[in-house]
């Protein structure tokens, strides 16, 4: 049974954002900037990161658990701030609710399709995201004349989470991943993982200057605002919204590392045990 609430009550409820770890904070930051009055709940599944190396069934189960948890808070919209979950579990998330569900793939694809001049677009992401073919399918659906080039970059997420975005080894690995794409004459590169914007300075150093880097987080924030407006649930208050952050492991580490994503350490970080989320797999709607 899908879960929805009376429209009159929804505007006061928070927006729920979830990611496999900290990468979704790049999306949170843009949403908070664009919608300062909204209340936000963010859940980072730090105990089970990365999702990109896990099976489709496992990823879908994790996404269902987290969605059910967020709906119980409750929330008025869900942002799947994880490219892997957006690639493999979006239908499962949408099946659980009639509330707006925003993913991070479609907005980035639309921006890339609009940006390319020569019709050669590349996407980099986790192994699961790239193997899903989700980006290629959406690009082809929007413009079948565009050639999509894809590369899995499984080492990028752990490098970001370890704080090695400026380490020489990161530059070396990035060249190994990106040089073959540059040889394909690409003019647009989609960052198909929400961790990757942290690597933008490093990527710009090794990419030709004519290549446009598409970071979908800003477009995701605009898409969320449009969805909330369409459903008449934008929060009308003028004071700043509240934030609540959940993690499944290491809340202190989350606070420390998240300062690189946000420029500050967030308050109100709570740990939710994996056992609690696991129970949502067993629950019948």
JOLINGI-V379341 format. One record per run of one state. SS is the DSSP state (A for helix, B for strand, O for the rest). FROM is the first residue (numbers start at 0). LEN is the number of residues. If there is no record, write none. Layout:
BEGIN
SS,FROM,LEN ; SS,FROM,LEN
END
This chain:
BEGIN
O,0,2 ; B,2,1 ; O,3,3 ; A,6,4 ; O,10,3 ; B,13,6 ; O,19,5 ; A,24,10 ; O,34,5 ; B,39,5 ; O,44,11 ; A,55,16 ; O,71,3 ; B,74,6 ; O,80,2 ; A,82,6 ; O,88,1 ; A,89,5 ; O,94,2 ; B,96,1 ; O,97,2 ; B,99,4 ; O,103,2 ; A,105,10 ; O,115,4 ; B,119,6 ; O,125,1 ; A,126,6 ; O,132,1 ; A,133,9 ; O,142,4 ; B,146,6 ; O,152,2 ; A,154,7 ; O,161,6 ; A,167,15 ; O,182,5 ; B,187,4 ; O,191,4 ; A,195,11 ; O,206,5 ; B,211,3 ; O,214,2 ; A,216,14 ; O,230,12 ; B,242,5 ; O,247,3 ; A,250,12 ; O,262,6 ; B,268,3 ; O,271,2 ; A,273,9 ; O,282,3
END
